[in-house]
Amino acid sequence: MEILHTTRPSPLVGLDDIPMPSEDAARAQALVARCPVAAVTPLHAATAIATEAGVRDVWIKDERGRMGLGSFKALGAAYVIASDAQEGDITARTYVTASAGNHGMSVAAGATAFGASSVVYIAQTVPETFAARLGEQGAKVIREGETYEQSLLAAGKAAEVNGWDLLSDGSWHGYTERPHRLMEGYTVLMAEAIEQLPEVPTHIFLQAGVGGLACACAALARQAWGDGPRIIVVEPEAAAALYGSVQAGRAVESTGPVSEMGRLDCKMPSLVALRGLARDADAFALISESEGHAGAGLCMVAGLGSSPSGAAGVSALMALSEAQREELDVTAQSRIFCVLSEGPA
């Protein structure tokens, strides 16, 4: 595992027009609470993992049952669509997106719940089982491109041609309003965790694809606890979008191969997330494919079955070398917070 240590805030250029992430968890909680299937997800004290990691505590926020959709993504796109529905009738609207995983489920479920339509573009590498799940949620599924980025280009073009609403979980210059609101939805899980945690964690390990989850959690953690916890953002070696951008001092695209951590295999960061994490994160870590599988395996043994993407925070904790533990001040007395972001793939 590689770790890039930073001094907050990390200097970045070219993001002056990009907003900082929302910290309005109260607004998000109030709207999410109106959903009939909304419920607080559990926080587990993972004693077996803490023992294996050689730390005092490991607390894991378990998002596998969020609103019956299997991941934290239920709080994102569906939250944006619910916000739109508060402002007026959306039954004639079509939401279009690209998805490498659970984001598409949130778009489809949200659109169906409020009588709108949804179209989800997926890459050729996305399993057919996931395409079927999207169809069950009411989405029209279109395969386009070999990568998530190619699917996203196709979704953007379809939005322009058909007058549809593009609802991406990434953000870029000229497209920030919807992803900014979407990330606000993710603050719900961190607001819950802040209430559930028995003590302030010393370290927070947060996995990242485009970075929305990590950014929302980090922003709330800093709001609640200031400089106390060390926040480490975790990505696959094959998709060093945030790591590479912070290292370069500007947004750059990763050029790695396809990662088996498919939900995190995003080559370009969300610019809102990049700006927020440059302010809030202390380090950026890259885990190998084998390290990702090892962490998921440990979670499975501990009764917390997940995918290498969903367990990537735990994977990074377990992959720390002695030198890296010393650099991050991870000791036998450390209290670690991680998010189990999805169930088994």
Salt bridges, closest charged atoms under 4 A:
ASP17 OD2 - HIS173 ND1 2.99
GLU23 OE2 - ARG279 NH2 3.28
ASP57 OD2 - ARG56 NE 2.65
ASP62 OD2 - HIS44 NE2 2.91
ASP62 OD2 - ARG64 NH2 2.78
GLU63 OE1 - ARG66 NE 2.84
ASP84 OD2 - ARG93 NH2 3.52
ASP84 OD2 - ARG178 NH1 2.89
GLU128 OE1 - ARG143 NH2 3.10
ASP165 OD2 - ARG93 NE 3.05
ASP165 OD1 - ARG178 NH2 3.38
ASP169 OD2 - LYS73 NZ 2.68
GLU184 OE1 - ARG27 NH1 3.26
GLU184 OE1 - ARG181 NE 3.57
GLU192 OE1 - LYS61 NZ 2.79
GLU192 OE1 - ARG66 NH2 2.92
GLU199 OE2 - ARG56 NH2 2.19
GLU199 OE1 - ARG335 NE 3.80
ASP227 OD1 - ARG8 NH2 3.11
GLU260 OE1 - HIS293 NE2 2.71
ASP265 OD1 - LYS267 NZ 2.70
ASP280 OD1 - ARG279 NE 2.87
ASP282 OD1 - ARG8 NE 2.94
ASP282 OD2 - ARG222 NH2 2.73
GLU327 OE1 - HIS5 NE2 3.12
GLU342 OE1 - ARG263 NE 3.12
